[in-house]
C-alpha cells in the first residue's frame, strides 16, 4: 500500500525572496522532476536589479525542493570540498516547504545528456563526443571520490550541459543537485497549478532508475536478491568500484542512446556476451535477439527457423566495427564482474580513449550545433 505525500508543484510565476540575501526568484518553467516534485527554471533578481524602471533578471538558476534526508548532508559536505565539473548549489535556502526547503542550483541550459539522447540523438552520440562527455564527468567523479564519497547514481541522467556566451560546460550532478531533466515538460505542468497542496500517492512510484536495475552485480545482489534495502546495507555495498561499473553502463547508454533490456536476467546475459566477445555490437538489439533465440532453443520452440533467421541477422551485425577498440576496452574494463579488477578513475583517464579525446569546441560543433541525429561511424575490420 502506498502512502500520500505533499508534492512540491507551485505555479509558474511564483516569486520567492531569499530571507538572507533578499534576492528574488521567479519560477519560469518546469524543466524536470525529482521523485514526485517538480524542478523549475527560475530567473533571479538581485536587490539592485532595476534598470530604468524595467525589471531585468540578473540571471537564471534551477530551483529544486530538497526533502529532509541524506542527500542534503552529502551535498553540504561536498560543498566544503571544491569539486571540478560539478553542478554546484548557488543558494541553499530560499524558501521552506513542509519538512524540507527550496534550493537554487546552477542552471544548465541544455539539460542532461540523457535528455539530449532522448530528443535528438536516439541512436547515441558520435564516439569522439562520448570521450569528451565521459572525460569531463570523470573529472567531477574523481574529486567526489577523493572527498571520500561514493556517487551511487552515475549515469547519463546526471551529466548536464550548459551553453552560455558561446562556451560549453559539461558538469556532473551529485546528490542534492541531481534530478530528471526534461526541458519539454508537458504543457499541463506549466499552467496554473497552485490551487492548494498537491497530494500524490506513492503507490505509483516514479520511473525506475538505471543505477538501480543496472547496478553492479555486488550491489544488485545485496539490495534485490536478498531484499536487504536498509540504509546500512546500501552504504556497505556501494563503493568506488560500483561507481566504475556505472561508468561502463553510462558509456553504453551514450553509445546506443538507450539500454533496452526488459529484465535484469536479459541485461546480465547481454553484458556477459559483450565480455565473451570482447566487442560491442553495432546495435544492442542484435545481442537481445540472439539471447531471445537461445531462450527459444532451450524450450525447443521453432528451433530451425530461429537458428536460420538470427544466423543471417547476426552476420550482418558483425561485418564491421561500430566502435573503436579503444572505446571497447574502456567499457570492458569498467564492466568487469569482479569489483577489485575494475580500474580507478586515474587509470581509466590514462587509457588512449581519453588521452586522445577532443575538446569542448568539438562537442559544440558536433552535438550542440548538429541539425539532426548523428550517424554511428564505422571503424574498419
DRENTORMAR-241960 format. One record per atom (N, C-alpha, C): x, y, z. Coordinates in steps of 0.02 Angstrom, whole numbers, padded with zeros to 5 digits, always signed. Layout:
XYZ/...
***
This chain:
+00042-00060+00000/+00000+00000+00000/+00044+00063+00000/+00028+00111-00045/+00065+00173-00046/+00037+00223+00004/+00077+00271+00020/+00056+00325+00064/+00047+00388+00022/+00021+00440+00053/+00013+00503+00018/+00062+00554+00044/+00090+00593-00001/+00136+00645+00018/+00115+00710-00016/+00139+00766+00009/+00127+00830-00023/+00185+00845-00069/+00172+00847-00133/+00225+00859-00183/+00236+00934-00192/+00297+00951-00210/+00315+01020-00223/+00299+01035-00296/+00244+01072-00307/+00222+01088-00375/+00189+01157-00378/+00225+01210-00360/+00196+01277-00361/+00184+01302-00431/+00145+01356-00437/+00127+01383-00502/+00184+01421-00534/+00184+01421-00601/+00231+01462-00639/+00216+01535-00623/+00268+01574-00613/+00260+01644-00595/+00267+01658-00521/+00269+01605-00481/+00278+01612-00409/+00345+01647-00395/+00345+01692-00347/+00406+01729-00330/+00426+01715-00258/+00489+01696-00247/+00516+01685-00181/+00570+01738-00168/+00578+01756-00105/+00632+01801-00085/+00676+01767-00035/+00740+01763-00051/+00788+01733-00004/+00792+01777+00058/+00776+01751+00117/+00775+01792+00178/+00843+01817+00199/+00897+01788+00172/+00964+01808+00192/+00995+01859+00144/+00983+01850+00079/+01014+01894+00029/+00965+01943-00003/+00900+01930+00007/+00846+01971-00023/+00844+01965-00099/+00876+01915-00125/+00871+01901-00197/+00802+01871-00210/+00770+01894-00263/+00704+01868-00281/+00711+01816-00336/+00673+01762-00331/+00672+01709-00380/+00602+01702-00409/+00596+01702-00475/+00531+01693-00508/+00532+01628-00547/+00485+01584-00532/+00481+01519-00567/+00455+01531-00638/+00496+01509-00687/+00479+01523-00758/+00451+01462-00794/+00475+01402-00777/+00457+01344-00818/+00476+01280-00781/+00435+01228-00789/+00453+01162-00763/+00504+01130-00811/+00562+01110-00785/+00614+01081-00828/+00634+01011-00808/+00595+00981-00762/+00610+00913-00742/+00574+00894-00679/+00592+00836-00653/+00561+00811-00591/+00614+00782-00546/+00597+00779-00482/+00639+00746-00432/+00592+00705-00389/+00587+00641-00405/+00536+00600-00372/+00467+00623-00394/+00426+00645-00346/+00359+00669-00360/+00357+00745-00366/+00414+00779-00356/+00416+00852-00355/+00439+00879-00423/+00415+00940-00438/+00437+00974-00499/+00501+01013-00487/+00541+01018-00540/+00603+01058-00539/+00593+01115-00590/+00615+01175-00572/+00599+01235-00612/+00660+01273-00636/+00653+01303-00694/+00698+01356-00714/+00671+01420-00683/+00715+01460-00653/+00693+01522-00621/+00739+01579-00638/+00710+01637-00649/+00751+01698-00656/+00762+01727-00586/+00817+01760-00577/+00829+01791-00511/+00848+01864-00519/+00832+01901-00467/+00841+01974-00468/+00877+01994-00403/+00935+02024-00411/+00971+02049-00352/+00938+02113-00329/+00951+02136-00268/+00918+02196-00242/+00927+02258-00286/+00980+02259-00327/+00991+02317-00371/+00972+02300-00444/+00918+02260-00451/+00900+02234-00517/+00869+02286-00564/+00845+02344-00539/+00807+02390-00581/+00853+02423-00632/+00825+02433-00691/+00863+02465-00746/+00814+02511-00782/+00816+02575-00764/+00770+02624-00794/+00697+02603-00787/+00681+02574-00730/+00612+02556-00717/+00593+02487-00742/+00634+02454-00782/+00619+02387-00807/+00651+02334-00762/+00615+02280-00751/+00641+02226-00710/+00678+02176-00754/+00742+02180-00753/+00783+02135-00794/+00815+02082-00750/+00808+02019-00767/+00838+01967-00725/+00914+01971-00724/+00942+01957-00666/+01015+01956-00660/+01043+01892-00690/+01001+01841-00697/+01022+01777-00724/+00970+01724-00710/+00990+01660-00720/+00944+01605-00711/+00975+01551-00666/+00932+01516-00630/+00952+01460-00588/+00901+01404-00596/+00917+01347-00568/+00870+01292-00563/+00846+01288-00491/+00781+01289-00481/+00753+01284-00413/+00728+01213-00402/+00753+01182-00350/+00735+01113-00333/+00717+01109-00259/+00666+01070-00244/+00646+01059-00175/+00684+01000-00147/+00715+01009-00089/+00752+00956-00056/+00713+00932+00005/+00695+00868+00004/+00663+00838+00062/+00716+00821+00114/+00697+00823+00176/+00744+00807+00229/+00772+00737+00218/+00837+00730+00220/+00866+00664+00209/+00941+00668+00197/+00968+00610+00179/+01040+00602+00173/+01071+00644+00118/+01035+00654+00062/+01064+00691+00006/+01084+00762+00025/+01046+00792+00071/+01064+00859+00093/+01130+00858+00129/+01138+00810+00174/+01200+00805+00213/+01259+00791+00166/+01249+00745+00118/+01303+00728+00072/+01324+00788+00031/+01274+00827+00008/+01290+00885-00034/+01322+00941+00006/+01299+00951+00067/+01329+01002+00109/+01403+00987+00121/+01419+00924+00134/+01489+00906+00144/+01529+00914+00080/+01496+00902+00023/+01530+00910-00041/+01546+00983-00055/+01501+01028-00034/+01512+01099-00046/+01574+01124-00009/+01592+01090+00044/+01651+01111+00083/+01716+01090+00049/+01712+01044+00001/+01771+01021-00035/+01761+01038-00109/+01799+01085-00136/+01790+01105-00206/+01793+01046-00254/+01745+01042-00298/+01742+00988-00347/+01739+01018-00417/+01783+00995-00461/+01782+01018-00530/+01725+00986-00568/+01700+01022-00618/+01648+00995-00662/+01588+00967-00623/+01566+01005-00575/+01512+00984-00530/+01456+01035-00532/+01393+01012-00538/+01336+01058-00536/+01329+01082-00464/+01348+01144-00452/+01351+01169-00384/+01285+01200-00361/+01281+01213-00297/+01223+01246-00267/+01238+01320-00261/+01197+01363-00292/+01207+01435-00287/+01183+01463-00221/+01125+01438-00198/+01097+01462-00134/+01060+01404-00102/+01078+01388-00041/+01050+01329-00009/+00978+01339+00014/+00962+01397+00041/+00896+01405+00070/+00862+01467+00041/+00810+01459+00001/+00773+01517-00024/+00700+01516-00001/+00676+01457+00021/+00608+01454+00047/+00597+01386+00081/+00565+01386+00138/+00548+01324+00172/+00483+01296+00143/+00480+01230+00139/+00418+01197+00115/+00412+01131+00152/+00359+01124+00191/+00348+01064+00231/+00411+01047+00272/+00436+00985+00264/+00493+00963+00305/+00560+00975+00271/+00560+01010+00214/+00622+01024+00178/+00626+01097+00158/+00665+01111+00105/+00671+01180+00083/+00690+01182+00009/+00679+01241-00021/+00696+01251-00091/+00766+01278-00097/+00802+01254-00147/+00871+01275-00156/+00882+01296-00229/+00931+01339-00241/+00946+01363-00308/+01010+01331-00333/+01006+01294-00388/+01064+01261-00418/+01087+01300-00480/+01147+01287-00501/+01171+01316-00564/+01125+01293-00620/+01103+01338-00662/+01059+01321-00718/+01100+01293-00775/+01081+01233-00799/+01114+01201-00855/+01067+01202-00915/+01082+01246-00962/+01035+01264-01015/+01013+01208-01060/+01057+01159-01073/+01040+01106-01121/+01012+01044-01088/+01005+01045-01022/+00979+00986-00987/+01031+00931-00982/+01008+00871-00967/+01053+00815-00958/+01070+00782-01024/+01124+00743-01024/+01142+00705-01083/+01087+00656-01101/+01055+00626-01051/+01000+00580-01067/+00943+00616-01102/+00928+00676-01080/+00876+00715-01114/+00896+00727-01187/+00959+00744-01198/+00982+00757-01266/+00979+00693-01309/+00995+00636-01279/+00989+00573-01315/+00917+00558-01334/+00871+00571-01288/+00801+00554-01299/+00767+00599-01350/+00794+00659-01360/+00761+00707-01403/+00796+00716-01471/+00862+00704-01474/+00897+00718-01536/+00943+00661-01559/+00975+00628-01512/+01024+00577-01531/+00999+00508-01509/+00945+00486-01541/+00912+00424-01521/+00957+00363-01527/+01006+00365-01570/+01050+00307-01581/+01120+00317-01553/+01127+00366-01507/+01190+00376-01474/+01230+00435-01501/+01279+00456-01463/+01323+00510-01483/+01380+00484-01526/+01411+00527-01567/+01472+00507-01602/+01525+00487-01551/+01566+00438-01567/+01613+00412-01518/+01661+00464-01491/+01684+00510-01533/+01731+00561-01508/+01697+00608-01458/+01631+00615-01464/+01594+00656-01416/+01580+00618-01352/+01574+00551-01356/+01568+00510-01296/+01630+00519-01252/+01688+00520-01285/+01751+00529-01248/+01752+00596-01211/+01728+00649-01244/+01726+00715-01213/+01680+00716-01152/+01619+00689-01161/+01570+00689-01107/+01595+00650-01047/+01618+00589-01058/+01640+00547-01003/+01702+00576-00968/+01748+00604-01007/+01808+00632-00977/+01791+00690-00930/+01746+00734-00952/+01725+00790-00909/+01690+00766-00846/+01647+00716-00854/+01610+00689-00796/+01657+00653-00748/+01706+00618-00776/+01754+00580-00734/+01797+00627-00691/+01810+00686-00716/+01848+00735-00676/+01808+00752-00613/+01742+00763-00621/+01699+00776-00563/+01695+00716-00517/+01688+00656-00546/+01683+00595-00506/+01749+00583-00468/+01804+00599-00499/+01870+00591-00465/+01873+00633-00402/+01850+00695-00405/+01852+00738-00346/+01802+00716-00293/+01745+00689-00314/+01697+00662-00266/+01727+00602-00229/+01760+00558-00266/+01793+00501-00234/+01849+00524-00188/+01886+00574-00209/+01941+00599-00167/+01915+00629-00101/+01853+00651-00101/+01823+00677-00039/+01797+00621+00005/+01804+00559-00019/+01783+00502+00021/+01712+00479+00010/+01678+00508-00041/+01608+00491-00053/+01599+00450-00116/+01546+00411-00116/+01527+00370-00174/+01468+00405-00209/+01471+00409-00275/+01417+00444-00311/+01351+00405-00307/+01354+00340-00323/+01298+00292-00319/+01248+00295-00376/+01242+00352-00412/+01193+00355-00466/+01223+00384-00531/+01287+00372-00542/+01320+00398-00602/+01285+00371-00664/+01262+00416-00708/+01229+00395-00770/+01223+00456-00816/+01198+00445-00876/+01187+00499-00924/+01137+00550-00896/+01094+00529-00851/+01044+00574-00821/+01077+00626-00776/+01135+00608-00748/+01168+00654-00701/+01226+00692-00731/+01232+00690-00797/+01282+00730-00832/+01245+00785-00870/+01259+00848-00853/+01223+00905-00881/+01267+00948-00925/+01234+00983-00972/+01270+01026-01019/+01243+01097-01015/+01289+01144-01013/+01270+01215-01013/+01305+01249-01071/+01268+01291-01107/+01295+01328-01164/+01278+01402-01155/+01328+01441-01137/+01317+01512-01124/+01376+01552-01150/+01361+01608-01183/+01413+01652-01211/+01462+01613-01255/+01435+01567-01294/+01474+01526-01341/+01520+01476-01308/+01516+01470-01243/+01557+01421-01207/+01516+01362-01184/+01547+01303-01185/+01513+01241-01165/+01540+01217-01098/+01495+01197-01054/+01514+01166-00991/+01480+01098-00986/+01516+01047-00965/+01487+00981-00951/+01501+00966-00878/+01449+00957-00838/+01457+00950-00766/+01418+00890-00740/+01443+00862-00686/+01412+00804-00654/+01369+00826-00596/+01307+00805-00595/+01262+00818-00538/+01273+00763-00485/+01264+00782-00423/+01277+00735-00368/+01230+00749-00310/+01198+00696-00285/+01155+00701-00226/+01101+00754-00236/+01104+00808-00198/+01051+00858-00199/+01045+00894-00266/+01097+00895-00307/+01094+00931-00370/+01069+00888-00428/+01055+00825-00415/+01032+00780-00468/+00956+00782-00475/+00932+00776-00537/+00860+00772-00550/+00850+00745-00620/+00787+00727-00637/+00771+00700-00703/+00755+00759-00749/+00798+00771-00797/+00791+00829-00841/+00741+00817-00897/+00698+00867-00909/+00651+00866-00965/+00633+00938-00982/+00669+00967-01030/+00656+01036-01048/+00592+01044-01086/+00561+00989-01108/+00498+00991-01145/+00442+00960-01104/+00438+00979-01040/+00385+00952-00997/+00317+00966-01028/+00268+00921-01019/+00201+00931-01047/+00172+00998-01025/+00129+01026-01068/+00100+01091-01055/+00064+01095-00989/+00031+01040-00969/-00008+01042-00907/+00036+01053-00846/+00101+01041-00852/+00146+01054-00796/+00163+01128-00790/+00149+01166-00844/+00169+01236-00844/+00108+01284-00843/+00051+01260-00820/-00008+01302-00812/-00016+01318-00738/-00068+01356-00722/-00079+01374-00652/-00095+01310-00613/-00049+01290-00571/-00058+01227-00535/-00057+01236-00460/-00056+01299-00438/-00050+01312-00366/-00119+01323-00335/-00159+01271-00335/-00226+01276-00306/-00229+01235-00242/-00183+01250-00197/-00181+01213-00135/-00129+01158-00138/-00119+01121-00083/-00069+01068-00080/-00082+01014-00132/-00028+00989-00163/-00033+00936-00212/-00018+00870-00179/-00069+00835-00160/-00062+00771-00126/-00059+00716-00179/-00005+00677-00179/+00003+00623-00227/+00014+00557-00190/-00006+00503-00222/+00002+00437-00193/+00069+00407-00213/+00104+00377-00166/+00168+00344-00181/+00158+00272-00203/+00095+00251-00212/+00083+00182-00236/+00105+00174-00308/+00108+00229-00345/+00134+00228-00413/+00201+00265-00411/+00257+00229-00405/+00322+00262-00396/+00345+00296-00459/+00394+00342-00454/+00425+00373-00513/+00459+00319-00555/+00481+00338-00614/+00513+00291-00659/+00574+00259-00627/+00586+00195-00644/+00643+00159-00615/+00708+00192-00636/+00759+00185-00595/+00822+00219-00605/+00874+00168-00631/+00910+00187-00684/+00957+00141-00715/+01012+00120-00666/+01031+00165-00620/+01083+00148-00572/+01060+00096-00522/+00995+00080-00522/+00969+00027-00478/+00961-00038-00517/+00924-00038-00572/+00912-00101-00607/+00973-00124-00647/+01019-00078-00662/+01081-00097-00697/+01141-00089-00652/+01131-00093-00587/+01186-00084-00538/+01238-00140-00545/+01296-00127-00516/+01349-00177-00516/+01323-00241-00483/+01348-00300-00504/+01323-00363-00476/+01322-00366-00400/+01376-00342-00369/+01379-00345-00295/+01326-00301-00263/+01307-00246-00296/+01256-00201-00269/+01187-00231-00281/+01175-00253-00342/+01109-00281-00359/+01094-00343-00317/+01143-00386-00309/+01131-00447-00270/+01116-00431-00197/+01152-00382-00170/+01142-00365-00099/+01074-00332-00087/+01054-00289-00133/+00994-00249-00121/+00930-00282-00145/+00934-00324-00196/+00874-00351-00226/+00864-00425-00213/+00915-00464-00228/+00907-00536-00218/+00896-00552-00144/+00931-00516-00101/+00924-00528-00029/+00873-00483+00004/+00842-00440-00036/+00790-00394-00011/+00816-00355+00049/+00881-00339+00048/+00910-00302+00105/+00917-00229+00085/+00863-00192+00089/+00862-00124+00064/+00870-00072+00120/+00892-00092+00177/+00900-00044+00230/+00961+00000+00216/+00964+00059+00248/+01015+00108+00233/+01085+00082+00246/+01095+00045+00299/+01162+00020+00315/+01188-00026+00261/+01144-00071+00236/+01164-00117+00183/+01180-00079+00120/+01140-00027+00106/+01151+00014+00047/+01219+00047+00049/+01239+00072+00108/+01304+00104+00115/+01361+00055+00105/+01354-00005+00130/+01408-00054+00129/+01423-00081+00059/+01371-00091+00019/+01381-00123-00046/+01400-00074-00101/+01387-00011-00093/+01405+00038-00143/+01474+00067-00128/+01519+00060-00176/+01589+00081-00166/+01614+00119-00227/+01677+00141-00224/+01707+00173-00283/+01704+00127-00343/+01713+00062-00331/+01714+00013-00385/+01644+00003-00416/+01592+00009-00375/+01525+00004-00404/+01509+00066-00445/+01538+00123-00427/+01532+00183-00470/+01564+00171-00537/+01621+00136-00538/+01656+00123-00601/+01615+00078-00647/+01578+00031-00618/+01531-00009-00658/+01481+00036-00692/+01454+00085-00655/+01405+00130-00683/+01434+00174-00738/+01499+00188-00735/+01532+00224-00789/+01528+00183-00854/+01538+00117-00847/+01532+00073-00906/+01461+00071-00933/+01412+00070-00888/+01342+00071-00910/+01325+00137-00944/+01350+00192-00916/+01339+00257-00947/+01371+00260-01017/+01429+00229-01024/+01462+00227-01090/+01418+00191-01141/+01386+00136-01120/+01341+00100-01166/+01280+00144-01184/+01254+00179-01134/+01196+00222-01148/+01214+00278-01197/+01273+00307-01188/+01295+00360-01234/+01307+00332-01304/+01329+00270-01308/+01345+00239-01373/+01282+00219-01411/+01231+00195-01375/+01172+00168-01409/+01110+00211-01401/+01113+00262-01359/+01055+00305-01349/+01009+00282-01294/+01012+00218-01278/+00969+00189-01228/+00991+00117-01216/+00973+00090-01159/+00984+00019-01145/+00916-00013-01137/+00898-00055-01184/+00829-00077-01190/+00815-00147-01161/+00855-00170-01115/+00842-00236-01085/+00777-00235-01047/+00739-00290-01052/+00673-00293-01020/+00676-00321-00949/+00731-00351-00930/+00737-00380-00863/+00810-00382-00843/+00822-00394-00779/+00891-00400-00756/+00925-00461-00787/+00887-00515-00794/+00916-00576-00824/+00938-00562-00896/+00897-00527-00933/+00913-00510-01002/+00973-00462-01004/+00974-00415-00957/+01030-00368-00952/+01095-00405-00937/+01094-00451-00888/+01154-00489-00871/+01179-00530-00930/+01133-00561-00967/+01152-00601-01025/+01186-00558-01078/+01160-00498-01087/+01188-00451-01135/+01260-00431-01116/+01270-00414-01052/+01336-00394-01029/+01385-00453-01035/+01362-00513-01018/+01406-00572-01024/+01428-00584-01095/+01383-00574-01143/+01402-00584-01213/+01453-00532-01236/+01445-00471-01212/+01494-00419-01229/+01563-00438-01201/+01564-00464-01140/+01627-00484-01109/+01660-00541-01149/+01619-00591-01167/+01646-00650-01201/+01673-00633-01270/+01637-00590-01306/+01658-00572-01374/+01712-00518-01373/+01717-00481-01316/+01765-00426-01309/+01755-00375-01365/+01691-00366-01381/+01674-00321-01436/+01603-00297-01428/+01590-00235-01447/+01523-00208-01443/+01487-00218-01509/+01424-00238-01506/+01386-00248-01569/+01368-00180-01600/+01352-00182-01665/+01329-00120-01697/+01266-00093-01663/+01224-00139-01643/+01162-00121-01607/+01151-00170-01550/+01127-00146-01494/+01113-00191-01438/+01057-00240-01456/+01014-00219-01502/+00959-00263-01522/+00985-00329-01550/+01044-00329-01582/+01071-00391-01608/+01084-00440-01552/+01112-00415-01497/+01126-00459-01440/+01060-00483-01408/+01013-00438-01401/+00949-00456-01370/+00912-00508-01411/+00916-00502-01477/+00883-00551-01521/+00918-00619-01515/+00984-00618-01510/+01021-00680-01501/+01003-00714-01435/+00996-00674-01383/+00976-00701-01318/+00906-00732-01321/+00861-00698-01356/+00793-00724-01363/+00794-00790-01402/+00837-00792-01454/+00842-00853-01494/+00866-00912-01452/+00916-00898-01409/+00943-00951-01366/+00892-00975-01316/+00852-00929-01291/+00798-00948-01244/+00747-00992-01279/+00731-00973-01341/+00682-01012-01378/+00708-01083-01392/+00773-01089-01406/+00803-01154-01419/+00802-01199-01357/+00810-01168-01299/+00809-01207-01237/+00742-01244-01228/+00690-01211-01251/+00623-01241-01243/+00600-01276-01307/+00646-01281-01356/+00630-01317-01417/+00578-01283-01460/+00574-01216-01455/+00523-01180-01493/+00553-01155-01559/+00526-01177-01614/+00545-01153-01680/+00621-01155-01690/+00652-01208-01669/+00725-01212-01669/+00756-01196-01737/+00732-01230-01789/+00762-01221-01854/+00752-01151-01881/+00692-01126-01876/+00676-01059-01901/+00716-01006-01864/+00719-01012-01798/+00755-00963-01757/+00829-00963-01774/+00860-01022-01780/+00931-01026-01794/+00947-00993-01861/+00907-01008-01912/+00920-00982-01978/+00912-00906-01981/+00858-00882-01950/+00843-00810-01952/+00897-00769-01918/+00916-00789-01858/+00963-00749-01819/+01035-00759-01843/+01049-00816-01874/+01116-00827-01901/+01131-00775-01955/+01082-00764-02000/+01091-00715-02052/+01094-00644-02024/+01051-00632-01975/+01047-00565-01946/+01112-00547-01910/+01139-00594-01873/+01200-00581-01834/+01261-00573-01879/+01260-00606-01936/+01315-00598-01984/+01318-00526-02008/+01260-00497-02021/+01257-00428-02043/+01285-00381-01990/+01271-00397-01927/+01293-00353-01872/+01365-00359-01854/+01400-00411-01881/+01469-00422-01861/+01519-00406-01916/+01496-00379-01972/+01541-00367-02028/+01592-00312-02012/+01568-00258-01984/+01612-00201-01970/+01606-00181-01897/+01659-00151-01873/+01657-00124-01805/+01619-00058-01804/+01573-00052-01757/+01538+00011-01749/+01577+00057-01703/+01622+00027-01663/+01660+00066-01613/+01733+00047-01616/+01775+00092-01594/+01847+00080-01593/+01864+00031-01537/+01922-00002-01544/+01945-00048-01492/+01960-00009-01427/+01981+00054-01435/+01997+00095-01376/+01934+00106-01333/+01879+00119-01366/+01816+00129-01328/+01792+00063-01298/+01797+00009-01337/+01776-00056-01312/+01816-00076-01251/+01880-00060-01250/+01922-00076-01193/+01900-00039-01130/+01879+00024-01138/+01853+00062-01081/+01792+00028-01051/+01746+00009-01095/+01684-00024-01072/+01699-00090-01037/+01742-00130-01067/+01759-00195-01038/+01793-00189-00971/+01837-00140-00964/+01871-00129-00900/+01821-00112-00846/+01775-00068-00861/+01726-00046-00811/+01676-00101-00793/+01659-00143-00841/+01607-00194-00831/+01637-00262-00810/+01696-00260-00781/+01725-00321-00754/+01680-00346-00697/+01664-00410-00699/+01619-00439-00649/+01649-00435-00579/+01715-00439-00575/+01749-00435-00510/+01765-00363-00495/+01735-00337-00441/+01742-00266-00424/+01815-00246-00416/+01855-00288-00386/+01925-00271-00372/+01965-00259-00436/+01944-00288-00492/+01980-00281-00555/+01958-00222-00597/+01907-00187-00574/+01886-00126-00611/+01938-00071-00599/+01949-00028-00648/+02001+00022-00642/+01982+00080-00595/+02031+00114-00570/+02019+00178-00536/+02007+00231-00590/+01983+00288-00569/+01972+00342-00617/+02038+00365-00647/+02090+00367-00606/+02156+00388-00631/+02179+00341-00687/+02172+00276-00677/+02194+00228-00727/+02151+00233-00790/+02086+00243-00780/+02041+00248-00837/+02058+00308-00880/+02072+00365-00849/+02088+00426-00886/+02154+00422-00923/+02197+00373-00904/+02261+00363-00938/+02254+00320-01001/+02195+00291-01012/+02185+00248-01070/+02182+00290-01133/+02204+00263-01190/+02207+00301-01253/+02142+00335-01272/+02085+00303-01257/+02020+00332-01275/+02012+00402-01246/+02034+00413-01184/+02028+00478-01153/+02089+00523-01166/+02147+00492-01172/+02207+00532-01186/+02202+00567-01254/+02166+00537-01300/+02159+00566-01367/+02093+00604-01377/+02058+00617-01322/+01992+00650-01327/+02000+00721-01353/+01950+00742-01392/+01949+00811-01418/+01922+00859-01365/+01918+00923-01382/+01898+00973-01333/+01824+00990-01337/+01802+01034-01293/+01731+01053-01290/+01707+01089-01352/+01752+01121-01389/+01732+01154-01451/+01707+01103-01502/+01739+01044-01501/+01717+00991-01546/+01647+00966-01527/+01635+00961-01462/+01568+00941-01438/+01516+00992-01460/+01532+01056-01454/+01486+01108-01475/+01469+01101-01550/+01521+01089-01589/+01511+01083-01661/+01470+01022-01681/+01486+00964-01651/+01455+00901-01672/+01389+00885-01637/+01378+00914-01579/+01317+00898-01541/+01271+00958-01536/+01295+01013-01507/+01251+01070-01496/+01231+01104-01561/+01275+01104-01610/+01260+01136-01674/+01238+01086-01728/+01230+01024-01709/+01208+00973-01758/+01135+00985-01775/+01117+00976-01838/+01049+00988-01861/+01003+00929-01848/+01032+00871-01839/+00991+00811-01828/+01033+00757-01796/+01003+00699-01782/+01040+00644-01753/+01101+00625-01795/+01156+00612-01763/+01218+00595-01798/+01222+00520-01811/+01245+00500-01870/+01254+00428-01884/+01312+00400-01845/+01310+00334-01834/+01365+00300-01799/+01419+00284-01850/+01481+00304-01834/+01536+00293-01880/+01559+00220-01879/+01588+00199-01934/+01616+00131-01939/+01692+00135-01932/+01721+00084-01902/+01793+00080-01896/+01816+00013-01926/+01835+00011-01990/+01865-00049-02020/+01854-00116-01986/+01888-00165-02007/+01883-00232-01977/+01929-00237-01919/
***
